Amino acid sequence: MSANSPGPIRGSKIGASAPRPDSQVSDAPRFSVNYYCENGHVTKAVFSANIKGDYPEEWSCEKCGQPAGLDAENPPVEPKTVPFKTHLDYVKERRSDEDGERILDEALDKLRNRFGRAR
């Protein structure tokens, strides 16, 4: 940039108004609620005063992700996650090992009879 050229051009949206001084701008009324997790963390959530106290009873902890509640003495516990079960897991719940052996023997006998290979 040469000494005679103007400084950088600052752009603005067409039709934009001039920025207002801070004295004319006020924040919306708000309130904060503390949520407590099982690990002892405190999460502060800020809500608009327009909700009139209708805020959630549980919130996710911002530090550990565990559920957090309003009662510091009795925070909510992490829900137990059910592990993924395969088809075989469900079958094992319904059948005993003896049932499985019997069913396997019946199926093998059918196959052997079908192909002419009896025991």
Distance bins in CASP14 RR format, pairs under 12 A and 6 or more apart:
PFRMAT RR
TARGET T0000
AUTHOR 0000-0000-0000
RMODE 2
METHOD distances of the structure
MODEL  1
1 7 1 0 0 1 0 0 0 0 0 0 0
1 8 0 0 0 0 1 0 0 0 0 0 0
1 9 0 0 0 0 0 1 0 0 0 0 0
10 16 0 0 0 0 0 1 0 0 0 0 0
10 19 0 0 0 0 0 1 0 0 0 0 0
12 18 0 0 0 0 1 0 0 0 0 0 0
12 19 0 0 0 0 1 0 0 0 0 0 0
17 24 0 0 0 0 0 1 0 0 0 0 0
18 24 0 0 0 0 0 1 0 0 0 0 0
19 25 0 0 0 0 1 0 0 0 0 0 0
20 26 0 0 0 0 0 1 0 0 0 0 0
27 46 0 0 0 0 0 1 0 0 0 0 0
27 48 0 0 0 0 0 1 0 0 0 0 0
27 49 0 0 0 0 0 1 0 0 0 0 0
28 46 0 0 0 0 0 1 0 0 0 0 0
28 47 0 0 0 0 0 1 0 0 0 0 0
28 48 1 0 1 0 0 0 0 0 0 0 0
28 49 1 0 0 1 0 0 0 0 0 0 0
28 50 1 0 0 1 0 0 0 0 0 0 0
28 51 0 0 0 0 0 1 0 0 0 0 0
29 46 0 0 0 0 0 1 0 0 0 0 0
29 47 0 0 0 0 0 1 0 0 0 0 0
29 48 1 0 0 1 0 0 0 0 0 0 0
29 49 1 1 0 0 0 0 0 0 0 0 0
29 50 1 0 0 1 0 0 0 0 0 0 0
29 51 0 0 0 0 0 1 0 0 0 0 0
29 52 0 0 0 0 0 1 0 0 0 0 0
30 44 0 0 0 0 0 1 0 0 0 0 0
30 45 0 0 0 0 0 1 0 0 0 0 0
30 46 1 0 1 0 0 0 0 0 0 0 0
30 47 1 0 0 1 0 0 0 0 0 0 0
30 48 1 0 1 0 0 0 0 0 0 0 0
30 49 1 0 0 1 0 0 0 0 0 0 0
30 50 0 0 0 0 1 0 0 0 0 0 0
30 51 0 0 0 0 1 0 0 0 0 0 0
30 53 0 0 0 0 0 1 0 0 0 0 0
30 55 0 0 0 0 0 1 0 0 0 0 0
31 44 0 0 0 0 0 1 0 0 0 0 0
31 45 0 0 0 0 1 0 0 0 0 0 0
31 46 1 0 0 1 0 0 0 0 0 0 0
31 47 1 0 0 1 0 0 0 0 0 0 0
31 48 0 0 0 0 1 0 0 0 0 0 0
31 49 1 0 1 0 0 0 0 0 0 0 0
31 50 0 0 0 0 0 1 0 0 0 0 0
31 51 0 0 0 0 1 0 0 0 0 0 0
31 52 0 0 0 0 0 1 0 0 0 0 0
31 53 1 0 0 1 0 0 0 0 0 0 0
31 54 0 0 0 0 0 1 0 0 0 0 0
31 55 0 0 0 0 1 0 0 0 0 0 0
32 42 0 0 0 0 0 1 0 0 0 0 0
32 43 0 0 0 0 0 1 0 0 0 0 0
32 44 1 0 1 0 0 0 0 0 0 0 0
32 45 1 0 0 1 0 0 0 0 0 0 0
32 46 1 0 1 0 0 0 0 0 0 0 0
32 47 1 0 0 1 0 0 0 0 0 0 0
32 48 0 0 0 0 0 1 0 0 0 0 0
32 49 0 0 0 0 0 1 0 0 0 0 0
32 53 0 0 0 0 0 1 0 0 0 0 0
32 55 0 0 0 0 1 0 0 0 0 0 0
32 59 0 0 0 0 0 1 0 0 0 0 0
33 42 0 0 0 0 0 1 0 0 0 0 0
33 43 0 0 0 0 1 0 0 0 0 0 0
33 44 1 0 0 1 0 0 0 0 0 0 0
33 45 1 0 1 0 0 0 0 0 0 0 0
33 46 0 0 0 0 1 0 0 0 0 0 0
33 47 1 0 0 1 0 0 0 0 0 0 0
33 48 0 0 0 0 0 1 0 0 0 0 0
33 49 0 0 0 0 0 1 0 0 0 0 0
33 51 0 0 0 0 0 1 0 0 0 0 0
33 53 0 0 0 0 1 0 0 0 0 0 0
33 54 0 0 0 0 0 1 0 0 0 0 0
33 55 1 0 1 0 0 0 0 0 0 0 0
33 56 0 0 0 0 1 0 0 0 0 0 0
33 57 0 0 0 0 1 0 0 0 0 0 0
33 58 0 0 0 0 0 1 0 0 0 0 0
33 59 1 0 0 1 0 0 0 0 0 0 0
33 68 0 0 0 0 0 1 0 0 0 0 0
33 69 0 0 0 0 1 0 0 0 0 0 0
33 70 1 0 0 1 0 0 0 0 0 0 0
34 40 0 0 0 0 0 1 0 0 0 0 0
34 41 0 0 0 0 0 1 0 0 0 0 0
34 42 1 0 1 0 0 0 0 0 0 0 0
34 43 1 0 0 1 0 0 0 0 0 0 0
34 44 1 0 1 0 0 0 0 0 0 0 0
34 45 0 0 0 0 1 0 0 0 0 0 0
34 46 0 0 0 0 0 1 0 0 0 0 0
34 47 0 0 0 0 0 1 0 0 0 0 0
34 55 0 0 0 0 0 1 0 0 0 0 0
34 59 0 0 0 0 1 0 0 0 0 0 0
34 61 0 0 0 0 0 1 0 0 0 0 0
34 62 0 0 0 0 0 1 0 0 0 0 0
34 68 0 0 0 0 1 0 0 0 0 0 0
34 69 0 0 0 0 1 0 0 0 0 0 0
34 70 1 0 0 1 0 0 0 0 0 0 0
34 71 0 0 0 0 0 1 0 0 0 0 0
34 72 1 0 0 1 0 0 0 0 0 0 0
34 75 0 0 0 0 0 1 0 0 0 0 0
35 41 0 0 0 0 1 0 0 0 0 0 0
35 42 1 0 0 1 0 0 0 0 0 0 0
35 43 1 0 1 0 0 0 0 0 0 0 0
35 44 1 0 0 1 0 0 0 0 0 0 0
35 45 1 0 0 1 0 0 0 0 0 0 0
35 46 0 0 0 0 0 1 0 0 0 0 0
35 47 0 0 0 0 0 1 0 0 0 0 0
35 55 0 0 0 0 1 0 0 0 0 0 0
35 56 0 0 0 0 1 0 0 0 0 0 0
35 57 0 0 0 0 1 0 0 0 0 0 0
35 58 1 0 0 1 0 0 0 0 0 0 0
35 59 1 0 1 0 0 0 0 0 0 0 0
35 60 0 0 0 0 1 0 0 0 0 0 0
35 61 1 0 0 1 0 0 0 0 0 0 0
35 62 0 0 0 0 1 0 0 0 0 0 0
35 63 0 0 0 0 0 1 0 0 0 0 0
35 65 0 0 0 0 0 1 0 0 0 0 0
35 66 0 0 0 0 0 1 0 0 0 0 0
35 67 0 0 0 0 1 0 0 0 0 0 0
35 68 1 1 0 0 0 0 0 0 0 0 0
35 69 1 0 1 0 0 0 0 0 0 0 0
35 70 1 0 0 1 0 0 0 0 0 0 0
35 71 0 0 0 0 1 0 0 0 0 0 0
35 72 0 0 0 0 1 0 0 0 0 0 0
35 75 0 0 0 0 1 0 0 0 0 0 0
35 76 0 0 0 0 1 0 0 0 0 0 0
36 42 1 0 1 0 0 0 0 0 0 0 0
36 43 1 0 0 1 0 0 0 0 0 0 0
36 44 0 0 0 0 0 1 0 0 0 0 0
36 45 0 0 0 0 0 1 0 0 0 0 0
36 57 0 0 0 0 0 1 0 0 0 0 0
36 58 0 0 0 0 0 1 0 0 0 0 0
36 59 0 0 0 0 1 0 0 0 0 0 0
36 61 0 0 0 0 1 0 0 0 0 0 0
36 63 0 0 0 0 0 1 0 0 0 0 0
36 64 0 0 0 0 0 1 0 0 0 0 0
36 66 0 0 0 0 0 1 0 0 0 0 0
36 67 0 0 0 0 0 1 0 0 0 0 0
36 68 1 0 1 0 0 0 0 0 0 0 0
36 69 1 0 1 0 0 0 0 0 0 0 0
36 70 1 0 0 1 0 0 0 0 0 0 0
36 71 1 0 0 1 0 0 0 0 0 0 0
36 72 1 0 1 0 0 0 0 0 0 0 0
36 73 0 0 0 0 1 0 0 0 0 0 0
36 74 0 0 0 0 1 0 0 0 0 0 0
36 75 1 0 1 0 0 0 0 0 0 0 0
36 76 0 0 0 0 1 0 0 0 0 0 0
37 43 1 0 0 1 0 0 0 0 0 0 0
37 58 0 0 0 0 1 0 0 0 0 0 0
37 59 0 0 0 0 1 0 0 0 0 0 0
37 60 0 0 0 0 1 0 0 0 0 0 0
37 61 1 1 0 0 0 0 0 0 0 0 0
37 62 0 0 0 0 1 0 0 0 0 0 0
37 63 1 0 0 1 0 0 0 0 0 0 0
37 64 1 0 0 1 0 0 0 0 0 0 0
37 65 1 0 0 1 0 0 0 0 0 0 0
37 66 1 0 1 0 0 0 0 0 0 0 0
37 67 1 0 0 1 0 0 0 0 0 0 0
37 68 1 0 1 0 0 0 0 0 0 0 0
37 69 1 0 0 1 0 0 0 0 0 0 0
37 70 0 0 0 0 0 1 0 0 0 0 0
37 71 0 0 0 0 0 1 0 0 0 0 0
37 72 0 0 0 0 1 0 0 0 0 0 0
37 74 0 0 0 0 0 1 0 0 0 0 0
37 75 1 0 1 0 0 0 0 0 0 0 0
37 76 1 0 0 1 0 0 0 0 0 0 0
37 77 0 0 0 0 1 0 0 0 0 0 0
37 78 0 0 0 0 1 0 0 0 0 0 0
38 58 0 0 0 0 0 1 0 0 0 0 0
38 61 0 0 0 0 1 0 0 0 0 0 0
38 63 0 0 0 0 0 1 0 0 0 0 0
38 64 0 0 0 0 1 0 0 0 0 0 0
38 65 0 0 0 0 0 1 0 0 0 0 0
38 66 1 0 1 0 0 0 0 0 0 0 0
38 67 1 0 0 1 0 0 0 0 0 0 0
38 68 0 0 0 0 1 0 0 0 0 0 0
38 69 0 0 0 0 1 0 0 0 0 0 0
38 71 0 0 0 0 0 1 0 0 0 0 0
38 72 0 0 0 0 0 1 0 0 0 0 0
38 73 0 0 0 0 0 1 0 0 0 0 0
38 74 0 0 0 0 1 0 0 0 0 0 0
38 75 1 0 1 0 0 0 0 0 0 0 0
38 76 1 0 0 1 0 0 0 0 0 0 0
38 77 1 0 1 0 0 0 0 0 0 0 0
38 78 1 0 0 1 0 0 0 0 0 0 0
38 79 0 0 0 0 0 1 0 0 0 0 0
39 61 1 0 0 1 0 0 0 0 0 0 0
39 62 0 0 0 0 0 1 0 0 0 0 0
39 63 1 0 0 1 0 0 0 0 0 0 0
39 64 1 0 1 0 0 0 0 0 0 0 0
39 65 0 0 0 0 1 0 0 0 0 0 0
39 66 1 0 0 1 0 0 0 0 0 0 0
39 67 0 0 0 0 0 1 0 0 0 0 0
39 68 0 0 0 0 1 0 0 0 0 0 0
39 75 0 0 0 0 1 0 0 0 0 0 0
39 76 0 0 0 0 0 1 0 0 0 0 0
39 77 0 0 0 0 0 1 0 0 0 0 0
39 78 0 0 0 0 1 0 0 0 0 0 0
40 61 0 0 0 0 1 0 0 0 0 0 0
40 63 0 0 0 0 1 0 0 0 0 0 0
40 64 0 0 0 0 1 0 0 0 0 0 0
40 66 0 0 0 0 1 0 0 0 0 0 0
40 68 0 0 0 0 1 0 0 0 0 0 0
40 69 0 0 0 0 0 1 0 0 0 0 0
40 72 0 0 0 0 1 0 0 0 0 0 0
40 73 0 0 0 0 0 1 0 0 0 0 0
40 75 1 0 0 1 0 0 0 0 0 0 0
41 59 0 0 0 0 0 1 0 0 0 0 0
41 60 0 0 0 0 0 1 0 0 0 0 0
41 61 1 0 1 0 0 0 0 0 0 0 0
41 62 1 0 0 1 0 0 0 0 0 0 0
41 63 1 0 1 0 0 0 0 0 0 0 0
41 64 1 0 0 1 0 0 0 0 0 0 0
41 65 0 0 0 0 1 0 0 0 0 0 0
41 66 1 0 0 1 0 0 0 0 0 0 0
41 67 0 0 0 0 0 1 0 0 0 0 0
41 68 1 0 0 1 0 0 0 0 0 0 0
41 69 0 0 0 0 0 1 0 0 0 0 0
41 72 0 0 0 0 0 1 0 0 0 0 0
41 75 0 0 0 0 1 0 0 0 0 0 0
42 59 0 0 0 0 0 1 0 0 0 0 0
42 61 0 0 0 0 1 0 0 0 0 0 0
42 62 0 0 0 0 1 0 0 0 0 0 0
42 63 0 0 0 0 1 0 0 0 0 0 0
42 64 0 0 0 0 0 1 0 0 0 0 0
42 68 0 0 0 0 1 0 0 0 0 0 0
42 69 0 0 0 0 0 1 0 0 0 0 0
42 70 0 0 0 0 0 1 0 0 0 0 0
42 72 1 0 0 1 0 0 0 0 0 0 0
42 75 0 0 0 0 0 1 0 0 0 0 0
43 56 0 0 0 0 0 1 0 0 0 0 0
43 58 0 0 0 0 0 1 0 0 0 0 0
43 59 1 0 1 0 0 0 0 0 0 0 0
43 60 1 0 0 1 0 0 0 0 0 0 0
43 61 1 0 1 0 0 0 0 0 0 0 0
43 62 1 0 1 0 0 0 0 0 0 0 0
43 63 1 0 0 1 0 0 0 0 0 0 0
43 64 0 0 0 0 1 0 0 0 0 0 0
43 65 0 0 0 0 1 0 0 0 0 0 0
43 66 0 0 0 0 1 0 0 0 0 0 0
43 67 0 0 0 0 0 1 0 0 0 0 0
43 68 1 0 1 0 0 0 0 0 0 0 0
43 69 0 0 0 0 1 0 0 0 0 0 0
43 70 0 0 0 0 0 1 0 0 0 0 0
43 72 0 0 0 0 0 1 0 0 0 0 0
43 75 0 0 0 0 0 1 0 0 0 0 0
44 59 0 0 0 0 1 0 0 0 0 0 0
44 61 0 0 0 0 0 1 0 0 0 0 0
44 62 0 0 0 0 1 0 0 0 0 0 0
44 63 0 0 0 0 0 1 0 0 0 0 0
44 68 0 0 0 0 0 1 0 0 0 0 0
45 51 0 0 0 0 0 1 0 0 0 0 0
45 55 1 0 0 1 0 0 0 0 0 0 0
45 56 0 0 0 0 1 0 0 0 0 0 0
45 57 0 0 0 0 0 1 0 0 0 0 0
45 58 0 0 0 0 0 1 0 0 0 0 0
45 59 1 0 1 0 0 0 0 0 0 0 0
45 60 0 0 0 0 1 0 0 0 0 0 0
45 61 0 0 0 0 0 1 0 0 0 0 0
45 62 0 0 0 0 1 0 0 0 0 0 0
45 68 0 0 0 0 1 0 0 0 0 0 0
45 69 0 0 0 0 0 1 0 0 0 0 0
45 70 0 0 0 0 0 1 0 0 0 0 0
46 55 0 0 0 0 0 1 0 0 0 0 0
46 59 0 0 0 0 0 1 0 0 0 0 0
47 53 1 0 0 1 0 0 0 0 0 0 0
47 54 0 0 0 0 1 0 0 0 0 0 0
47 55 1 0 1 0 0 0 0 0 0 0 0
47 56 0 0 0 0 1 0 0 0 0 0 0
47 59 0 0 0 0 0 1 0 0 0 0 0
48 54 0 0 0 0 0 1 0 0 0 0 0
48 55 0 0 0 0 1 0 0 0 0 0 0
49 55 0 0 0 0 0 1 0 0 0 0 0
53 70 0 0 0 0 0 1 0 0 0 0 0
55 69 0 0 0 0 0 1 0 0 0 0 0
55 70 0 0 0 0 1 0 0 0 0 0 0
56 67 0 0 0 0 0 1 0 0 0 0 0
56 68 0 0 0 0 0 1 0 0 0 0 0
56 69 0 0 0 0 1 0 0 0 0 0 0
56 70 0 0 0 0 1 0 0 0 0 0 0
56 76 0 0 0 0 0 1 0 0 0 0 0
57 67 0 0 0 0 1 0 0 0 0 0 0
57 68 0 0 0 0 1 0 0 0 0 0 0
57 69 1 0 0 1 0 0 0 0 0 0 0
57 70 1 0 0 1 0 0 0 0 0 0 0
57 71 0 0 0 0 1 0 0 0 0 0 0
57 75 0 0 0 0 0 1 0 0 0 0 0
57 76 0 0 0 0 1 0 0 0 0 0 0
58 65 0 0 0 0 0 1 0 0 0 0 0
58 66 0 0 0 0 0 1 0 0 0 0 0
58 67 1 0 1 0 0 0 0 0 0 0 0
58 68 1 0 0 1 0 0 0 0 0 0 0
58 69 1 0 1 0 0 0 0 0 0 0 0
58 70 0 0 0 0 1 0 0 0 0 0 0
58 71 0 0 0 0 0 1 0 0 0 0 0
58 75 0 0 0 0 1 0 0 0 0 0 0
58 76 1 0 1 0 0 0 0 0 0 0 0
58 77 0 0 0 0 0 1 0 0 0 0 0
58 78 0 0 0 0 0 1 0 0 0 0 0
58 79 0 0 0 0 0 1 0 0 0 0 0
59 65 0 0 0 0 1 0 0 0 0 0 0
59 66 0 0 0 0 0 1 0 0 0 0 0
59 67 1 0 0 1 0 0 0 0 0 0 0
59 68 1 0 1 0 0 0 0 0 0 0 0
59 69 1 0 0 1 0 0 0 0 0 0 0
59 70 0 0 0 0 1 0 0 0 0 0 0
59 75 0 0 0 0 0 1 0 0 0 0 0
59 76 0 0 0 0 1 0 0 0 0 0 0
60 66 1 0 0 1 0 0 0 0 0 0 0
60 67 1 0 0 1 0 0 0 0 0 0 0
60 68 1 0 0 1 0 0 0 0 0 0 0
60 69 0 0 0 0 0 1 0 0 0 0 0
60 76 0 0 0 0 0 1 0 0 0 0 0
60 78 0 0 0 0 0 1 0 0 0 0 0
61 67 1 0 0 1 0 0 0 0 0 0 0
61 68 1 0 1 0 0 0 0 0 0 0 0
61 69 0 0 0 0 1 0 0 0 0 0 0
61 75 0 0 0 0 1 0 0 0 0 0 0
61 76 0 0 0 0 0 1 0 0 0 0 0
61 78 0 0 0 0 0 1 0 0 0 0 0
62 68 0 0 0 0 1 0 0 0 0 0 0
64 75 0 0 0 0 0 1 0 0 0 0 0
64 78 0 0 0 0 1 0 0 0 0 0 0
65 76 0 0 0 0 0 1 0 0 0 0 0
65 78 0 0 0 0 1 0 0 0 0 0 0
66 75 0 0 0 0 1 0 0 0 0 0 0
66 76 0 0 0 0 1 0 0 0 0 0 0
66 77 0 0 0 0 1 0 0 0 0 0 0
66 78 1 0 1 0 0 0 0 0 0 0 0
66 79 0 0 0 0 1 0 0 0 0 0 0
67 75 1 0 0 1 0 0 0 0 0 0 0
67 76 1 0 1 0 0 0 0 0 0 0 0
67 77 1 0 0 1 0 0 0 0 0 0 0
67 78 1 0 0 1 0 0 0 0 0 0 0
67 79 1 0 0 1 0 0 0 0 0 0 0
68 74 0 0 0 0 0 1 0 0 0 0 0
68 75 1 0 0 1 0 0 0 0 0 0 0
68 76 1 0 0 1 0 0 0 0 0 0 0
68 77 0 0 0 0 0 1 0 0 0 0 0
68 78 0 0 0 0 0 1 0 0 0 0 0
69 75 1 0 1 0 0 0 0 0 0 0 0
69 76 1 0 1 0 0 0 0 0 0 0 0
69 77 0 0 0 0 0 1 0 0 0 0 0
70 76 0 0 0 0 1 0 0 0 0 0 0
82 89 0 0 0 0 0 1 0 0 0 0 0
83 89 0 0 0 0 1 0 0 0 0 0 0
84 90 0 0 0 0 0 1 0 0 0 0 0
85 91 0 0 0 0 0 1 0 0 0 0 0
85 92 0 0 0 0 1 0 0 0 0 0 0
85 93 0 0 0 0 1 0 0 0 0 0 0
85 94 0 0 0 0 0 1 0 0 0 0 0
86 92 0 0 0 0 1 0 0 0 0 0 0
86 93 0 0 0 0 0 1 0 0 0 0 0
87 93 0 0 0 0 0 1 0 0 0 0 0
87 94 0 0 0 0 0 1 0 0 0 0 0
88 94 0 0 0 0 0 1 0 0 0 0 0
88 95 0 0 0 0 0 1 0 0 0 0 0
88 100 0 0 0 0 0 1 0 0 0 0 0
89 95 0 0 0 0 0 1 0 0 0 0 0
91 97 0 0 0 0 0 1 0 0 0 0 0
91 99 0 0 0 0 1 0 0 0 0 0 0
91 100 0 0 0 0 1 0 0 0 0 0 0
91 103 0 0 0 0 1 0 0 0 0 0 0
91 104 0 0 0 0 0 1 0 0 0 0 0
92 99 0 0 0 0 0 1 0 0 0 0 0
92 100 0 0 0 0 1 0 0 0 0 0 0
93 99 0 0 0 0 0 1 0 0 0 0 0
94 100 0 0 0 0 0 1 0 0 0 0 0
94 103 0 0 0 0 0 1 0 0 0 0 0
95 101 0 0 0 0 1 0 0 0 0 0 0
95 102 0 0 0 0 1 0 0 0 0 0 0
95 103 1 0 0 1 0 0 0 0 0 0 0
95 104 0 0 0 0 0 1 0 0 0 0 0
96 102 0 0 0 0 1 0 0 0 0 0 0
96 103 0 0 0 0 0 1 0 0 0 0 0
97 103 0 0 0 0 0 1 0 0 0 0 0
97 104 0 0 0 0 0 1 0 0 0 0 0
98 104 0 0 0 0 0 1 0 0 0 0 0
98 105 0 0 0 0 0 1 0 0 0 0 0
99 105 0 0 0 0 0 1 0 0 0 0 0
99 106 0 0 0 0 0 1 0 0 0 0 0
100 106 0 0 0 0 1 0 0 0 0 0 0
100 107 0 0 0 0 1 0 0 0 0 0 0
100 108 0 0 0 0 0 1 0 0 0 0 0
101 107 0 0 0 0 0 1 0 0 0 0 0
101 108 0 0 0 0 0 1 0 0 0 0 0
102 108 0 0 0 0 0 1 0 0 0 0 0
102 109 0 0 0 0 0 1 0 0 0 0 0
103 109 0 0 0 0 0 1 0 0 0 0 0
103 110 0 0 0 0 0 1 0 0 0 0 0
104 110 0 0 0 0 0 1 0 0 0 0 0
104 111 0 0 0 0 0 1 0 0 0 0 0
105 111 0 0 0 0 0 1 0 0 0 0 0
105 112 0 0 0 0 0 1 0 0 0 0 0
105 119 0 0 0 0 1 0 0 0 0 0 0
106 112 0 0 0 0 0 1 0 0 0 0 0
106 113 0 0 0 0 0 1 0 0 0 0 0
107 113 0 0 0 0 0 1 0 0 0 0 0
107 114 0 0 0 0 0 1 0 0 0 0 0
108 114 0 0 0 0 0 1 0 0 0 0 0
108 115 0 0 0 0 0 1 0 0 0 0 0
108 117 0 0 0 0 1 0 0 0 0 0 0
108 118 0 0 0 0 0 1 0 0 0 0 0
108 119 0 0 0 0 1 0 0 0 0 0 0
109 115 0 0 0 0 0 1 0 0 0 0 0
109 116 0 0 0 0 0 1 0 0 0 0 0
109 117 0 0 0 0 0 1 0 0 0 0 0
109 118 0 0 0 0 1 0 0 0 0 0 0
109 119 1 0 0 1 0 0 0 0 0 0 0
110 116 0 0 0 0 0 1 0 0 0 0 0
110 117 0 0 0 0 0 1 0 0 0 0 0
110 118 0 0 0 0 0 1 0 0 0 0 0
111 117 0 0 0 0 1 0 0 0 0 0 0
111 118 0 0 0 0 0 1 0 0 0 0 0
111 119 0 0 0 0 0 1 0 0 0 0 0
112 118 1 0 1 0 0 0 0 0 0 0 0
112 119 1 0 0 1 0 0 0 0 0 0 0
113 119 0 0 0 0 1 0 0 0 0 0 0
END
